[in-house]
Amino acid sequence: MSRCAILALSLVALPLTACLTPSRDYHGYVADEAQPREMKPGEDTRSSVLAQLGSPSTTSIFDENTWIYMSELQERVAYLNPKVKSRSIVAIRFGEDDAVEEVVEYDENAGQIVNYASRETPTRGRELGFWEQIFGTIGAVQLPRTDEATPDNPTGRR
C-alpha cells in the first residue's frame, strides 16, 4: 500500500476509536478526603460525621438516626446502555447520644430486583383520541365569568 492510502485509512479509523473509549459518570456522594466506611463506632458523633463527610445522600425512611451515603460509577461505550462498574452504599446508624453505633457497607451484589405492579387504576370519563386532543378545543370559546349586574344580566348570575 502506498503512504497516501495508509494515511487516508488511519484518518478514517481515528474517529472510530473515540467511540470505543468508555465515558465514566459518577453519581451520588463523592468522597473528598474521608470515606464513609472509615467512621468509627463509639468514637465519631453526628457532628464529626457531618464535618468530615458533609450531608448524607439520604436518611432512612423508618429511622431518622440512620444516614446513608450512596455513590455509583457507570461506564458507557458509544451508544450502548451504561453499565454499573461499582456501587457503594454506606449506612451510618447513630445512637441516642448521637454517637456512631454501626457502619454497614453494601455493594452492587447486595441489591435485589424489585418487580413493580403493572396494574393501572381505572378513572372515570372517556379517553380522547389523537385528533380529538388536537382539534377538540376549536370553536369552544369560554366567556369570562362576571358577578356584576349588566343591562343584559341584571342579577349578575349566569
PEVENVEN-V512584 format. One line per field, one symbol per residue. ss: DSSP state (H for helix, E for strand, C for the rest). burial: b if it has 16 or more other C-alpha atoms within 10 Angstrom, else e. Layout:
ss: ???
burial: ???
This chain:
ss: CCHHHHHHHHHHHHHHHHHHCCEEEEEECCCCCCCHHHCCCCCCEHHHHHHHHCCCCEECCCCCCEEEEEEEEEEECCCCCCEEEEEEEEEEEECCCCEEEEEEEEEHHHCCCCCCCCCCCCCCCCCCCHHHHHHCCCCCCCCCCCCCCCCCCCCCCC
burial: eeeeeeeeeeeeeeeeeeeeeeeeeeeebeeeeeebeebbbeebbbeebeebbeebeebeeeeebbbbbbbbbbbbeeeeebeeeebbbbbbbbeeeebbbebeeeeeeeeeeeeeeeeeeeeeeeeeeeeeeeeeeeeeeeeeeeeeeeeeeeeeee
